């Protein structure tokens, strides 16, 4: 029996052509069926973000959320017989801070009696402040006066202390709402103490 190479090659080429056509049809069908699902998912994301943004603008404080869930389904005949592969749900949740939510606790360093301030700086958000000045007394007395002034303004002395510096906090000791530090150094005139105080909201910018 003779073996015709030309017919064999022709049959192989035809088989490959048919397989390629089938693959192209499957790809086109999948694209056509899945495109609406993809567009619907994009629309859901847009709606959730718009809703969260609207709530954030109207809320006074806190963090607002928007949560949506939607079902989807598509069909590619002859490819997936089980609908668990062609149906399901997608969801989107967005967290947004309220527009008027404060960055942190406002801080203000009180005036230390008898101290001549040489510098005082506060940032625009009032979440950080720095003060430096001179007290006509020795360093230990100046530090004690600054400590008493901060304690009278609601600051609590932390156990982190040294002979020339003290750390303060507000709120919870483990998770404070604001922190401050006082340092007493020697001034250039030899008779005064230089007091430096810095305070800021915990986690503030």
Secondary structure as GFF3:
##gff-version 3
##sequence-region A 1 205
A	DSSP	alpha_helix	5	58	.	.	.	ID=ss1
A	DSSP	beta_strand	63	73	.	.	.	ID=ss2
A	DSSP	three_ten_helix	83	85	.	.	.	ID=ss3
A	DSSP	beta_strand	87	97	.	.	.	ID=ss4
A	DSSP	beta_strand	116	122	.	.	.	ID=ss5
A	DSSP	beta_strand	128	135	.	.	.	ID=ss6
A	DSSP	alpha_helix	139	152	.	.	.	ID=ss7
A	DSSP	beta_strand	156	161	.	.	.	ID=ss8
A	DSSP	beta_strand	165	171	.	.	.	ID=ss9
A	DSSP	beta_strand	176	186	.	.	.	ID=ss10
A	DSSP	beta_strand	193	201	.	.	.	ID=ss11
###
